[in-house]
């Protein structure tokens, strides 16, 4: 939901602003926080001395600064889901970062006098974890699940002006299967409104009738107070009012209105058109409240024999699963980082995201609405049965219902959300109790939202076929197990199957291993996986196997690849190898740099721009004369490969194997340095595009390129600068691994750095790091004053480089 946001800079000392703002004020409490790890018995009290604590800005992740440590959350366990039977020592399972323990955040709230007719709410978008919220020493609210949104009415606990807000967090060991982050990692909002007003999350917009000529927009509004006048207006994207209606009747505190939008522009990933609903509440003629809600007009339909359609058009999800961490930023939410991820995915042709395995941030959903991504919003990785000792099963019975209610209430107006998920690979797939739980959870979703179906990512496909678990779901989601799709589709009544999780292919950017063979759970001494994209897990498969199902089976409605980006923790296939602390599953690495696999997906998903990508790199000193296969990922059907001008033959995609169908492969190329060139042909056999890779000489100079050279001067916007090294002729050096130094001057600061190497133990927050496969990414953050930022990058034996980024208000 997009609400009126008044972002007041700095602390709440700026009372003047409050007085001048009418009806409703919403403030992000970003600044002026004191933080400390540890257990302090009296940290909630007003008199507690926090002067020695660290001053932090939130969103904040206390664990991302590190250091990495093998001993942190070391788990001696058998991951039964992965087919393990004997316990082994798992290091790095949750990222080897110090997230465990207690932490406190404190902040002074100097509010203006709150009138007796006013109400003050505090909303947390997620806090890791078990937040206990104290105001002036008194417990005012608590929530267990670290991923959920909740709000508290703090009006009664407020003192006239000086107030102390203190939040206690507690992360238990063995509470996660990935890096969860730690602290106030999402936003905290303060909302001041009249008591006669719209309930928080009290507006529900749906579009029950959508035709070419008109759409019926249904608005249900829950009000606090009676005898009020409610006016709802719809504005188009140019801010022109196109519909208005005054509520005629109320049912209890709720009104139900229908507004007509003529010739509606429909929301879709290709054309994410958004309307804005403005809801105004009057007491007599006095405006008491005003809320803006962004929404889209679109239809979704899941039908046996037809599959999924959006706005009447059948399509398949080209989706990726994402964990919530943002690599070197940890779990701390950041709009620039989220937007960059989506920009990278958009270019790949991706059109859908699954927030695995928990509630997404509000910012991510808003960006998906704007940029055009369909969204599968998930809730849990565990129900009543445990995967990890201190996981969500501890709270399931008491909290699951309220967690789902808040997930739906906070997010129901996002056009991007097309599906809910009540769980991922829950061990409750076994047994009759699990079937009951699946039904119970699905009914809660239905009660809260009649417009979207519910899925579960299932891995125990046979069990769910027998028990009725799979049959009762709105959407049967299969995680991997392409060999069971056919059987499941016959067994289940829905008439379609979703690949809720696919591939789990592993690779390290720019790392290639020989010989090139298809392999399960393959390990190497350097703890890297090969970027020939032929390695996967015992429970999973290669991307091409999914493509076959997607292309050949009309009843398969799409896929969500595990994962769009590498994430912290779960370093399979090196779960018990140290140092290895982040995943290898990503299509792009932890720094957001595309691996080769990116181009494999792009070659079929991006239908508007051609793809032609060659691999591996061509710097193999010592491998002269040895077999060095060459792959081409391309949207073209055939291509010819040349090495130093000599043709190595034409390859054309064919159906002799899944790999031959989706990749062009020259398996017997003998390496010699020089130029590798590919020429692609169109359907008529005419050469239409070419790509080449040249054997690079000695690293000579540093190259910098920023994703954005102008950012906002708001103290949190980021520019992501890709750093690479080239030889004297400008050829990229794909194996360069020098250590570099970063210095930021002017209107911003060095924020973080990441090279995408899952085995690196260098800090993300120190301004020095080694290149990995010739590249890394530096994050530069703006200050609050507009100006120029300069990033200088130096490295021994290399010509240094600098780049300018401007910041604007
Ligand atoms: C799935 C699971 C994911 C991740 C993945 C790795 O079974 O749902 O969370 O663990 O395997 O392949």
Boltz pocket constraint, residues with backbone or C-beta under 6 A from the ligand:
constraints:
  - pocket:
      binder: B
      contacts: [[A, 81], [A, 424], [A, 425], [A, 459], [A, 479], [A, 501], [A, 504], [A, 537], [A, 540], [A, 562], [A, 570], [A, 572]]
      max_distance: 6.0
